[in-house]
Structure formats: structure tokens, C-alpha cells
Amino acid sequence: AWTGEIHGRVVCDVCGDSAIGPEDHALEGAEVAVLCITKSGEVLNYQAFTNSRGVYTVAETMPESDRWDSCLARPISSYHEHCTRRGDAHSAVKFTYTRPSGYSHAIKPFLYKPVSVPAYC
């Protein structure tokens, strides 16, 4: 059997500067969708929520012949009361899954920003 894992973070970009800095914080409970196409052509749709550190994980064990070929990850929503606007222009990340069994593919953080940027920014 083959095991794959995809993980990433969702962060509140408090100043809306598209860079993660000391003022930014993890978003717990943010929803991320991951769509993968397997080597056999099957489409698998995953839904994940972030933990208290803003980290989400999608994992699957399947036959080697059915392993993930390419995937698309995209943020769905942030349930944080202040940080709900998508912070990055490219909100979806498409990638070819080439990791061997038992390894993990890390995705760059997805950013959300507040509706109004704080004065200290």
C-alpha cells in the first residue's frame, strides 16, 4: 500500500502585506479543500479544517497503482470573526504529487486578512 499526506497552514495576515510576520497568527477552524487525481484517473475530494496551530492535514492510504498524481488545494473559508478576506491573489495551489509512500507534501500557507487593517500596520 501507498500512503500520501498533504499539509499546510492557514494564517491571518493582520497587516495584509502578504508576508508572515510577528503580528500574524494562525487561524483555527479554517476550511481547506484538496482535490486529487489518482494515477488511475479517479478524482478524490478531501475537506480539512485547521487545528489550533493553523495546520491542516489530508492523508490517504491506497494501492500504489491508485496513488495521487496531481492535486489542487484551495482555502474555502475562515470562520475567524476578524480575518475573513482572502489575502493572496493566487488562492489555489496546483501541484504534481511525487512524494514516495510515507512522506508528506507541504503547501505554502494560505493567507486571510482583516476587513480593516489595524492602525499599527
C-alpha positions in Angstrom: 0.0 0.0 0.0 1.0 3.6 -0.6 0.4 6.4 1.9 0.4 10.1 1.0 0.0 13.2 3.1 -0.6 16.9 2.3 -0.3 19.6 4.9 -0.2 23.3 5.2 -1.2 26.3 7.3 -3.8 29.0 7.2 -2.7 32.3 8.7 -4.3 35.6 9.4 -2.2 38.2 7.7 -3.1 41.0 10.1 -1.4 43.9 8.1 -2.4 42.5 4.7 1.2 42.7 3.5 1.3 39.1 2.1 4.2 38.3 4.4 4.1 36.4 7.6 5.4 38.5 10.5 5.2 38.6 14.3 1.8 40.3 14.3 0.2 37.5 12.3 -1.5 34.5 13.9 -2.7 31.0 12.9 -6.4 30.6 12.0 -8.0 27.7 13.9 -11.0 26.0 12.2 -10.3 27.4 8.7 -11.6 25.1 5.9 -9.4 23.9 3.1 -10.4 21.7 0.1 -7.9 19.3 -1.5 -8.8 17.7 -4.8 -6.5 14.9 -6.1 -6.5 12.9 -9.3 -5.1 9.4 -9.0 -2.8 7.6 -11.4 -5.9 5.6 -12.5 -7.9 8.8 -13.2 -10.1 8.8 -10.1 -10.9 12.2 -8.6 -10.8 12.3 -4.8 -12.1 15.3 -2.9 -10.9 16.0 0.7 -12.1 18.6 3.2 -9.9 19.6 6.1 -10.1 22.0 9.0 -7.1 23.7 10.7 -6.1 22.9 14.3 -5.1 25.4 17.0 -1.8 25.9 15.2 -3.5 26.7 11.9 -2.3 23.4 10.4 -4.5 21.1 8.2 -3.6 17.6 7.1 -5.0 15.3 4.4 -3.8 11.7 4.3 -4.8 8.6 2.5 -3.5 5.0 2.1 -4.3 3.3 -1.2 -2.8 0.8 -3.6 0.4 2.1 -5.3 -1.4 1.9 -8.7 -4.1 4.3 -7.5 -1.8 6.8 -5.8 -2.2 10.6 -6.2 -0.9 12.0 -9.4 -1.7 15.7 -9.1 -3.6 17.7 -6.6 -5.2 21.2 -6.1 -5.5 22.7 -2.7 -7.6 25.8 -2.0 -8.9 27.7 1.0 -12.7 27.6 1.4 -13.4 29.8 4.4 -12.1 31.3 7.6 -14.5 31.4 10.5 -12.5 33.9 12.4 -14.6 36.9 13.2 -12.0 39.5 12.0 -9.9 37.7 9.4 -12.2 36.6 6.6 -10.9 38.1 3.3 -8.7 36.1 1.1 -5.2 37.5 1.4 -3.4 36.1 -1.6 -4.3 36.6 -5.2 -3.5 33.0 -6.1 -5.9 31.3 -3.8 -5.4 27.8 -5.2 -2.2 25.7 -5.4 -1.9 23.0 -8.0 1.0 20.5 -7.8 2.1 17.2 -9.0 2.4 14.7 -6.1 5.7 12.9 -6.5 6.5 12.1 -2.8 7.2 8.4 -2.0 5.0 6.5 0.3 5.1 7.7 3.9 6.3 11.2 3.0 4.4 14.5 3.2 3.9 17.3 0.7 3.9 20.8 2.3 1.9 23.6 0.8 2.7 27.3 1.3 0.5 29.0 3.8 -2.9 30.3 2.7 -3.5 33.9 3.9 -6.6 35.7 5.1 -6.6 39.3 6.0 -8.9 41.5 8.1 -11.6 43.7 6.6 -9.9 46.7 8.2 -6.2 46.8 8.8 -5.1 47.9 12.3 -3.6 51.3 12.7 -0.2 49.9 13.9 0.4 48.4 10.5 
